[in-house]
Amino acid sequence: MIQISNLIIATALSPEVTNSSAVNMIGSFLAAALLIVVPAAAFLIFVSQKDSLDRTSASRRR
């Protein structure tokens, strides 16, 4: 653990660089959520509702 902290200290990154990096990382997570998670969840909800309606209408026909 001491070696890692020494490495971090030795790099001497400015607070502006680390702050920018953190903001970009959070932005990447949000972009991934918008581009991947939200459409996938919407698609799964749509398919689940459609399947439920199909099963309900099929049981009424019998």
KACOR-V238330 format. One record per residue. N is the residue number from 1. SS is DSSP state (helix for helix, strand for strand, loop for the rest). OMEGA is omega in whole degrees, -180 to 180 (* if undefined). D_CENTER is the distance of its C-alpha to the mean C-alpha in Angstrom with 2 decimals. Layout:
n = <N,N>
ss = <SS,SS>
omega = <OMEGA,OMEGA>
d_center = <D_CENTER,D_CENTER>
This chain:
n = <1,2,3,4,5,6,7,8,9,10,11,12,13,14,15,16,17,18,19,20,21,22,23,24,25,26,27,28,29,30,31,32,33,34,35,36,37,38,39,40,41,42,43,44,45,46,47,48,49,50,51,52,53,54,55,56,57,58,59,60,61,62>
ss = <loop,helix,helix,helix,helix,helix,helix,helix,helix,helix,helix,loop,loop,loop,helix,helix,helix,helix,helix,helix,helix,helix,helix,helix,helix,helix,helix,helix,helix,helix,helix,helix,helix,helix,helix,helix,helix,helix,helix,helix,helix,helix,helix,helix,helix,helix,helix,helix,helix,helix,helix,helix,helix,helix,helix,helix,helix,helix,helix,helix,helix,loop>
omega = <180,-180,179,180,176,179,179,179,-177,-179,177,177,180,178,179,-180,-179,179,179,179,180,179,178,178,178,176,178,177,179,178,178,179,-179,-175,-174,-171,-177,177,179,179,179,178,180,177,179,-179,179,179,180,179,178,179,179,180,179,-179,179,-180,178,-179,-176,*>
d_center = <29.67,32.37,31.93,28.27,29.24,32.16,30.01,27.74,30.92,32.62,30.02,30.88,27.82,28.36,26.29,25.45,23.90,21.83,20.75,19.83,17.83,15.87,15.30,14.18,11.67,10.16,10.49,8.72,5.49,6.35,7.58,4.95,3.60,7.38,8.47,7.03,5.67,8.37,11.05,10.78,11.15,13.88,15.57,15.75,17.16,19.56,20.79,21.25,23.27,25.25,26.13,27.24,29.43,30.87,31.80,33.36,35.41,36.48,37.76,39.79,41.54,43.04>
